[in-house]
Amino acid sequence: MSRIVVGHLYPDYLNIYADRGNIAVLERRAAWRGHRLEVRDVSVGDDLVPGEHDLLYIGGGQDREQALIAPDLAAKGEAARAAVDGGAALLAVCGGYQLMGRSYLDGSGERLPGVGLFPLETVAGSRRLIGDVLLECELEPGERRALAGFENHAGRTLLDESGTPLGRVVAGFGNDGESGFEGCRIGNAVGTYLHGPLLPRNPWLADWLLERALSRRGEGDVMLEPLPDELEHEAHEVAARRARERGGRR
């Protein structure tokens, strides 16, 4: 049995829309393959030690919660970037995604410092972007996959030219409601506005993260055996259908 060490960043602050459920999915899908997920909470005042974690996870929160943890997270920025550079996987959702960028100008006009992992800036808009969303992603060359979820954010996130989006918006708003892109991907690190939580409806992404976490542990290039994901695929199709019925950006 292999052990996968997960650093769960600020679980006591960032858990809007049940984003903690993503950890539960990773834990069960790892266990079904004979691996053990060891989740270590990392919150305000705790050290983030590069090389200690195989996977980092940070969920979403409202502006108040983001403002409470942003200075502490920014102080961990060098360690977070070093962890990803060292091969750790990372999933950042909604508010966590915004703070993994360079900065977030919130609705009150306060500029919150970011980690600087993703080459992006976020500014709060006057209207929230809400609803089901469907993306087309290509995390592996030539392998296009659909990602379905729910978005509810006021932030308008703009990627630099050096930034690679997580996916192309098929239906929904995405990063800013205009560019047609959603999220950001740097190596094994993925940031996205999709939550609710994300992974129960997209088991392929959960497995992608687990494979990279196992590879970080020195398991070589890992490809997990498939699971009977009938319920997960049904959940994905329900979310994807709602997004298609919603249509494009509006």
URTA-V811358 format. One record per residue. N is the residue number from 1. RES is the residue in three letters. SS is DSSP state (h for helix, s for strand, l for the rest). NEAR is the number of other ideal C-beta (glycine too) atoms within 10 Angstrom. D_LAST is the distance of its C-alpha to the last C-alpha in Angstrom with 1 decimal. Layout:
n:N res:RES ss:SS near:NEAR d_last:D_LAST
n:N res:RES ss:SS near:NEAR d_last:D_LAST
This chain:
n:1 res:MET ss:l near:8 d_last:48.3
n:2 res:SER ss:l near:15 d_last:46.1
n:3 res:ARG ss:s near:12 d_last:44.7
n:4 res:ILE ss:s near:23 d_last:41.2
n:5 res:VAL ss:s near:18 d_last:40.9
n:6 res:VAL ss:s near:26 d_last:37.5
n:7 res:GLY ss:s near:24 d_last:36.9
n:8 res:HIS ss:s near:22 d_last:34.5
n:9 res:LEU ss:s near:27 d_last:33.4
n:10 res:TYR ss:l near:25 d_last:33.3
n:11 res:PRO ss:l near:17 d_last:33.0
n:12 res:ASP ss:l near:11 d_last:34.4
n:13 res:TYR ss:l near:22 d_last:31.5
n:14 res:LEU ss:l near:28 d_last:28.4
n:15 res:ASN ss:l near:18 d_last:27.7
n:16 res:ILE ss:h near:18 d_last:24.6
n:17 res:TYR ss:h near:18 d_last:23.1
n:18 res:ALA ss:h near:14 d_last:26.4
n:19 res:ASP ss:l near:25 d_last:25.8
n:20 res:ARG ss:l near:15 d_last:29.7
n:21 res:GLY ss:h near:17 d_last:29.3
n:22 res:ASN ss:h near:24 d_last:28.7
n:23 res:ILE ss:h near:21 d_last:32.3
n:24 res:ALA ss:h near:15 d_last:33.5
n:25 res:VAL ss:h near:21 d_last:32.0
n:26 res:LEU ss:h near:24 d_last:33.6
n:27 res:GLU ss:h near:17 d_last:36.8
n:28 res:ARG ss:h near:13 d_last:37.1
n:29 res:ARG ss:h near:21 d_last:36.1
n:30 res:ALA ss:h near:24 d_last:38.6
n:31 res:ALA ss:h near:12 d_last:41.3
n:32 res:TRP ss:l near:12 d_last:41.0
n:33 res:ARG ss:l near:15 d_last:42.0
n:34 res:GLY ss:l near:8 d_last:44.9
n:35 res:HIS ss:l near:21 d_last:43.3
n:36 res:ARG ss:s near:12 d_last:43.3
n:37 res:LEU ss:s near:20 d_last:40.5
n:38 res:GLU ss:s near:12 d_last:41.9
n:39 res:VAL ss:s near:17 d_last:39.4
n:40 res:ARG ss:s near:11 d_last:40.4
n:41 res:ASP ss:s near:12 d_last:38.6
n:42 res:VAL ss:s near:25 d_last:38.2
n:43 res:SER ss:l near:14 d_last:37.4
n:44 res:VAL ss:l near:13 d_last:38.3
n:45 res:GLY ss:l near:7 d_last:41.7
n:46 res:ASP ss:l near:14 d_last:42.0
n:47 res:ASP ss:l near:8 d_last:42.7
n:48 res:LEU ss:l near:20 d_last:40.4
n:49 res:VAL ss:l near:13 d_last:42.9
n:50 res:PRO ss:l near:15 d_last:41.9
n:51 res:GLY ss:l near:12 d_last:43.3
n:52 res:GLU ss:l near:14 d_last:43.4
n:53 res:HIS ss:l near:28 d_last:40.2
n:54 res:ASP ss:l near:29 d_last:38.9
n:55 res:LEU ss:s near:25 d_last:35.3
n:56 res:LEU ss:s near:27 d_last:33.5
n:57 res:TYR ss:s near:27 d_last:30.7
n:58 res:ILE ss:s near:29 d_last:28.8
n:59 res:GLY ss:l near:30 d_last:26.3
n:60 res:GLY ss:l near:28 d_last:23.7
n:61 res:GLY ss:l near:24 d_last:24.5
n:62 res:GLN ss:l near:15 d_last:23.4
n:63 res:ASP ss:h near:19 d_last:24.2
n:64 res:ARG ss:h near:10 d_last:27.7
n:65 res:GLU ss:h near:18 d_last:28.7
n:66 res:GLN ss:h near:24 d_last:27.4
n:67 res:ALA ss:h near:15 d_last:29.5
n:68 res:LEU ss:h near:15 d_last:32.5
n:69 res:ILE ss:h near:23 d_last:32.5
n:70 res:ALA ss:h near:23 d_last:31.1
n:71 res:PRO ss:h near:11 d_last:34.5
n:72 res:ASP ss:h near:17 d_last:36.3
n:73 res:LEU ss:h near:25 d_last:33.7
n:74 res:ALA ss:h near:18 d_last:33.9
n:75 res:ALA ss:h near:14 d_last:37.7
n:76 res:LYS ss:l near:19 d_last:37.3
n:77 res:GLY ss:h near:18 d_last:35.2
n:78 res:GLU ss:h near:13 d_last:38.1
n:79 res:ALA ss:h near:19 d_last:39.0
n:80 res:ALA ss:h near:27 d_last:35.5
n:81 res:ARG ss:h near:17 d_last:35.3
n:82 res:ALA ss:h near:14 d_last:38.8
n:83 res:ALA ss:h near:27 d_last:38.1
n:84 res:VAL ss:h near:19 d_last:35.3
n:85 res:ASP ss:h near:14 d_last:37.5
n:86 res:GLY ss:l near:13 d_last:40.2
n:87 res:GLY ss:l near:16 d_last:38.2
n:88 res:ALA ss:l near:25 d_last:36.6
n:89 res:ALA ss:s near:26 d_last:33.3
n:90 res:LEU ss:s near:27 d_last:30.6
n:91 res:LEU ss:s near:27 d_last:27.4
n:92 res:ALA ss:s near:28 d_last:25.4
n:93 res:VAL ss:s near:30 d_last:22.6
n:94 res:CYS ss:l near:29 d_last:20.0
n:95 res:GLY ss:h near:30 d_last:22.4
n:96 res:GLY ss:h near:28 d_last:25.0
n:97 res:TYR ss:h near:30 d_last:22.8
n:98 res:GLN ss:h near:31 d_last:22.1
n:99 res:LEU ss:h near:31 d_last:25.9
n:100 res:MET ss:l near:30 d_last:26.9
n:101 res:GLY ss:l near:25 d_last:25.5
n:102 res:ARG ss:l near:18 d_last:27.4
n:103 res:SER ss:s near:19 d_last:26.2
n:104 res:TYR ss:s near:26 d_last:23.7
n:105 res:LEU ss:s near:16 d_last:23.4
n:106 res:ASP ss:l near:21 d_last:22.7
n:107 res:GLY ss:l near:13 d_last:21.6
n:108 res:SER ss:l near:9 d_last:25.2
n:109 res:GLY ss:l near:7 d_last:25.6
n:110 res:GLU ss:l near:13 d_last:27.8
n:111 res:ARG ss:s near:12 d_last:27.6
n:112 res:LEU ss:s near:21 d_last:28.3
n:113 res:PRO ss:s near:15 d_last:30.2
n:114 res:GLY ss:l near:21 d_last:29.0
n:115 res:VAL ss:l near:24 d_last:31.0
n:116 res:GLY ss:l near:16 d_last:30.1
n:117 res:LEU ss:l near:24 d_last:29.9
n:118 res:PHE ss:l near:28 d_last:26.4
n:119 res:PRO ss:l near:16 d_last:26.0
n:120 res:LEU ss:s near:25 d_last:23.0
n:121 res:GLU ss:s near:19 d_last:22.3
n:122 res:THR ss:s near:26 d_last:19.9
n:123 res:VAL ss:s near:17 d_last:19.1
n:124 res:ALA ss:s near:18 d_last:17.8
n:125 res:GLY ss:s near:14 d_last:14.8
n:126 res:SER ss:s near:7 d_last:14.8
n:127 res:ARG ss:s near:8 d_last:11.8
n:128 res:ARG ss:s near:13 d_last:11.8
n:129 res:LEU ss:s near:20 d_last:9.3
n:130 res:ILE ss:s near:13 d_last:10.5
n:131 res:GLY ss:s near:16 d_last:10.9
n:132 res:ASP ss:s near:21 d_last:12.5
n:133 res:VAL ss:s near:28 d_last:12.1
n:134 res:LEU ss:s near:24 d_last:14.2
n:135 res:LEU ss:s near:26 d_last:15.8
n:136 res:GLU ss:s near:13 d_last:18.5
n:137 res:CYS ss:s near:23 d_last:21.3
n:138 res:GLU ss:s near:14 d_last:24.7
n:139 res:LEU ss:s near:17 d_last:26.9
n:140 res:GLU ss:s near:9 d_last:30.0
n:141 res:PRO ss:l near:5 d_last:30.5
n:142 res:GLY ss:l near:5 d_last:29.8
n:143 res:GLU ss:s near:9 d_last:28.6
n:144 res:ARG ss:s near:11 d_last:25.0
n:145 res:ARG ss:s near:15 d_last:23.8
n:146 res:ALA ss:s near:17 d_last:20.7
n:147 res:LEU ss:s near:26 d_last:19.7
n:148 res:ALA ss:s near:26 d_last:17.9
n:149 res:GLY ss:s near:28 d_last:17.2
n:150 res:PHE ss:s near:21 d_last:15.4
n:151 res:GLU ss:s near:24 d_last:13.7
n:152 res:ASN ss:s near:15 d_last:14.1
n:153 res:HIS ss:s near:23 d_last:14.5
n:154 res:ALA ss:s near:17 d_last:14.4
n:155 res:GLY ss:s near:26 d_last:15.8
n:156 res:ARG ss:s near:20 d_last:14.5
n:157 res:THR ss:s near:26 d_last:16.8
n:158 res:LEU ss:s near:17 d_last:18.1
n:159 res:LEU ss:s near:19 d_last:20.6
n:160 res:ASP ss:l near:12 d_last:23.7
n:161 res:GLU ss:l near:5 d_last:24.6
n:162 res:SER ss:l near:8 d_last:27.0
n:163 res:GLY ss:l near:19 d_last:24.3
n:164 res:THR ss:l near:14 d_last:23.5
n:165 res:PRO ss:l near:22 d_last:20.1
n:166 res:LEU ss:l near:23 d_last:20.6
n:167 res:GLY ss:s near:25 d_last:18.3
n:168 res:ARG ss:s near:16 d_last:15.7
n:169 res:VAL ss:s near:23 d_last:12.3
n:170 res:VAL ss:s near:20 d_last:12.4
n:171 res:ALA ss:s near:20 d_last:9.7
n:172 res:GLY ss:l near:27 d_last:7.9
n:173 res:PHE ss:l near:24 d_last:7.5
n:174 res:GLY ss:l near:27 d_last:11.2
n:175 res:ASN ss:l near:29 d_last:13.4
n:176 res:ASP ss:l near:20 d_last:11.4
n:177 res:GLY ss:l near:17 d_last:7.7
n:178 res:GLU ss:l near:11 d_last:9.3
n:179 res:SER ss:l near:17 d_last:12.4
n:180 res:GLY ss:l near:16 d_last:11.5
n:181 res:PHE ss:s near:20 d_last:14.3
n:182 res:GLU ss:s near:29 d_last:15.1
n:183 res:GLY ss:l near:27 d_last:18.4
n:184 res:CYS ss:s near:25 d_last:21.7
n:185 res:ARG ss:s near:18 d_last:24.9
n:186 res:ILE ss:s near:18 d_last:28.4
n:187 res:GLY ss:l near:14 d_last:31.2
n:188 res:ASN ss:l near:25 d_last:31.5
n:189 res:ALA ss:s near:23 d_last:29.0
n:190 res:VAL ss:s near:27 d_last:25.4
n:191 res:GLY ss:s near:29 d_last:22.8
n:192 res:THR ss:s near:29 d_last:19.5
n:193 res:TYR ss:l near:27 d_last:17.1
n:194 res:LEU ss:l near:30 d_last:17.6
n:195 res:HIS ss:s near:25 d_last:20.0
n:196 res:GLY ss:l near:22 d_last:21.2
n:197 res:PRO ss:l near:23 d_last:23.5
n:198 res:LEU ss:l near:27 d_last:22.5
n:199 res:LEU ss:h near:26 d_last:25.8
n:200 res:PRO ss:h near:20 d_last:26.8
n:201 res:ARG ss:h near:24 d_last:24.0
n:202 res:ASN ss:l near:27 d_last:24.7
n:203 res:PRO ss:h near:19 d_last:28.5
n:204 res:TRP ss:h near:18 d_last:28.6
n:205 res:LEU ss:h near:23 d_last:27.1
n:206 res:ALA ss:h near:24 d_last:29.7
n:207 res:ASP ss:h near:22 d_last:32.4
n:208 res:TRP ss:h near:20 d_last:31.3
n:209 res:LEU ss:h near:25 d_last:31.7
n:210 res:LEU ss:h near:24 d_last:35.0
n:211 res:GLU ss:h near:17 d_last:36.4
n:212 res:ARG ss:h near:22 d_last:35.9
n:213 res:ALA ss:h near:28 d_last:37.4
n:214 res:LEU ss:h near:24 d_last:40.4
n:215 res:SER ss:h near:17 d_last:40.8
n:216 res:ARG ss:h near:21 d_last:40.9
n:217 res:ARG ss:h near:15 d_last:43.9
n:218 res:GLY ss:h near:9 d_last:45.8
n:219 res:GLU ss:h near:14 d_last:45.2
n:220 res:GLY ss:l near:8 d_last:44.5
n:221 res:ASP ss:l near:8 d_last:41.6
n:222 res:VAL ss:l near:17 d_last:40.5
n:223 res:MET ss:l near:10 d_last:38.9
n:224 res:LEU ss:l near:16 d_last:38.7
n:225 res:GLU ss:l near:7 d_last:39.8
n:226 res:PRO ss:l near:9 d_last:37.2
n:227 res:LEU ss:l near:14 d_last:36.9
n:228 res:PRO ss:l near:8 d_last:36.5
n:229 res:ASP ss:l near:15 d_last:32.8
n:230 res:GLU ss:h near:8 d_last:32.3
n:231 res:LEU ss:h near:10 d_last:30.8
n:232 res:GLU ss:h near:19 d_last:28.6
n:233 res:HIS ss:h near:14 d_last:27.3
n:234 res:GLU ss:h near:11 d_last:26.7
n:235 res:ALA ss:h near:16 d_last:24.7
n:236 res:HIS ss:h near:21 d_last:22.7
n:237 res:GLU ss:h near:13 d_last:22.1
n:238 res:VAL ss:h near:13 d_last:21.0
n:239 res:ALA ss:h near:24 d_last:18.3
n:240 res:ALA ss:h near:22 d_last:17.3
n:241 res:ARG ss:h near:13 d_last:17.3
n:242 res:ARG ss:h near:16 d_last:15.1
n:243 res:ALA ss:h near:24 d_last:12.5
n:244 res:ARG ss:h near:15 d_last:13.0
n:245 res:GLU ss:h near:9 d_last:12.8
n:246 res:ARG ss:h near:16 d_last:9.4
n:247 res:GLY ss:l near:11 d_last:8.3
n:248 res:GLY ss:l near:12 d_last:6.4
n:249 res:ARG ss:l near:16 d_last:3.8
n:250 res:ARG ss:l near:8 d_last:0.0
